Amino acid sequence: MFELRLNRPSSVQFSGAMASTAKDAQDLFSAMRSAYSKTPTRLKIIDVYVIYGLITALIQVVYMAMVGTFPFNAFLSGVLSCIGTSVLGVEDVEKCLY
């Protein structure tokens, strides 16, 4: 009953598509950079704090994977405290915005 037809050219040129995708990515990053430059300094500081908490949690997980899980309760408390402070940081961002 329903029919799906895809019209594809016989010779697909990826160089033009990749160039277009790269230009779109550059436009996206430049738009994000210009929008982020307008962000208040207080919010930027909170963003750095949240990223620091997440990176610290990631380092702890990688360390646990390499060394082992002997004091598992210490691992859990470290990772969960990092994630918890990041969540509280995100809540502070929401309070600053509204």
N, C-alpha and C positions, 0 to 999 in steps of 0.2 A: 504494500500500500504506500509506504513512504520510501523514498529513494534518496540516498545521499550521493551527490555527485561532487567530486573534487576536480576542479580544473587546474591541473598542474602544467606548467610549461615543460617542454621536453628537455631543455637545458637550464638547470637551476644555477644561478650565479651566487655563490656564497660570499664572495668578496664584497659585493655591494650590501648584502644583508649584514655582514659583520661590521662594515664601516658604519652603517646606519645604527646598529646596536651600540657600537662604541660611542657614537655621537650622542645617542639617547642617554647612555650612562653618564657621559660627561655633563650633559645638560642637567640631569638629575642631581649629580653631586654638586654642581655649581649652584643650583637652586636651594639645595639643602644647606650649603655653606652660607649663602646669603641670608637665608631665613634664620639660621643658628646664630649668625653675627648680631641679629637684632634681639636675641634672647638676653634677659637681664643676667647680670653677673651672679646673683644669688642662685638662680636656677642652674647655671653652669657649674657652680661649686657643688651643688647637690648631685648633679649628673656625674661629676668626677667621683664623688663619694660612693654612689651606687655602683659605678663601674669597678672601683677599688674593691668593694665588698664581694662582687661577683668573681673578680679575678682571684682574690684570696681564696674563695671557696673552690674554684677550679684548681688552683695550685695544691690545695689540700687533697682533693680527689685524686689528682695525678700522683702525688706522693704516696697516698694510700695504695694505689694500684701498683706502684713500683716496690714499695717496702713491705706491705702487708697490713693486716688489720688487727694486730695484737691488742692495742688498747682501743677497741671499737667504740666504747662510750666517749673517749676523748675525740675521736674522729667525728662522731655524730654531733657532739656539742660544738666543735669548731666550725663545721660546715653549716649547721643549722643557725648558729649565731651570725655567721656572715650573711646568710640568705635573709635572716630576720632583719638585720640592720639595713640591708638593701631594700627590703619591702617597706620598712619605715621611712627610708629615704624617698621612695616613690610616693608614699602618702604625703610627705612634706611638699613634694613637687605639686601634687594635686591641690594642697591647701594654698600654695602660692598662686596657682592659676585661677582659683575661684574665690 
